[in-house]
Amino acid sequence: MTEITEVPSPFCGIGTDDLTIRVDGVSLKVIENGCAVNTPAFEQAITDTSPRVDGKEVDLDTAIAAAAALLKDTRLPVIGGCATDVNGMRALLALADRSGAVIDNINFSGARNNFLALQDSGWMNTTLAEVKNRCDLLLVIGTDLEAFAPRFFERYLWNKEAMFLDDTANREVIYLGKAPSGNASTSPNGQKAQVFACATEDLPDVVTVLRALVKNQPIRATSVCGIAVADLQAIADKLKAAKYGVVTWAAGALAYAQAELTVQTFSEMIKDINDQNTRCSGLPLAGKEGDQTANQVCGWTSGYPARTRFSRGYPEYDPFLNDSNFLLANNEADALVWVQAFNAKSVPPLTSVPTVVIGRSGMTFAKEPDVFIPVGTPGIDHAGLAYRMDNVVAIRLKKLRDSGLPSTADVLNAIEQQCRLS
């Protein structure tokens, strides 16, 4: 039994790197600095160690050969999930290139709201270090930040020391849309976050009025979607008066049509604020289940984020037509490879096409895949790199135990090699 300190997490997205974990054989116990996201992810028990083909246990080489044979004669396979580390994603792209597959990250439908806004008009975003050292006003739009990352406030807002602030407890937090689920946003001196609640689908109207007020445009209405215009005016005034305001959101929480226009609206509002002799930046929330890692590696390898196909021998990006759920539902895909090394509950969609699952031990399937290969989890069973939510830091993940499970990269590289030889 050993205790490992300063353990980084690939699960929460915010670069938490101070966990203490007790290792007893292959069992893990978080004993310091855990949270509702990290603790269950680290402590999940290993239940599967042997690959399966057609539901029967086989050795790893047999499972790899079966997966390669399944992909051999496909016309348009889909590689979904994409929850892995940097080396796993590199191997995944090599297999996609070899087999002419479409790659699609599990969280891309939400991330698409960000990408469309970014591609159309750009944005001004910040990093977690800048939030920690400079932010004096945090505006949270349309998401429960505490539920998304339980330790965000502890690590990046209520930190004891900051380079450019005398007292971090004087920071102000405002929620617009969804209310927080707990008290983490309450400052150390007892100041609670201001909350202006509205339905998620009403955010386009609310944010549009807020931007108009930032630009000093007249608003005749006295309220919008249950929020007083006077309250929105107060938020606009605070954003313009702040020395370093930060606007944060989770694109996946904006669950309505054309949500990218909402992202574009407050991204443009941030630019408007910076035109008024102060500083303001955005902070998109992401980084869970390898989504930032998938898009980063895909970006600097192919020039595009996920939702990219290789069936013509070169990468083609389309955030709508390359949706794996769309391709499977319309019988355009003829095989599915599901890669999910982080979350055992994230299983592939039910489909009639042949399916290979390369996933974390403990997955339970409504329909047994043709091939299942349990793999190690980055940051637990092997070392690796994973990008945190602000995309500027690749976290160095530690190996905590010897489980005997192969890495995703090893399995995908072996399948790609088999495809090359067949």
Beta strands, then each sheet from edge to edge (+ up, - down):
strand 1: 2-7
strand 2: 19-24
strand 3: 27-32
strand 4: 52-53
strand 5: 56-57
strand 6: 77-83
strand 7: 102-105
strand 8: 137-141
strand 9: 172-177
strand 10: 194-197
strand 11: 223-224
strand 12: 227-228
strand 13: 244-249
strand 14: 279-284
strand 15: 308-309
strand 16: 316-317
strand 17: 335-340
strand 18: 355-360
strand 19: 371-375
strand 20: 384-387
strand 21: 394-397
sheet 1: 1+ 2- 3+
sheet 2: 5+ 4- 19+ 18+ 17+ 6+ 7+ 15- 16+
sheet 3: 10+ 9+ 8+ 13+ 14+
sheet 4: 11+ 12-
sheet 5: 20+ 21-
end
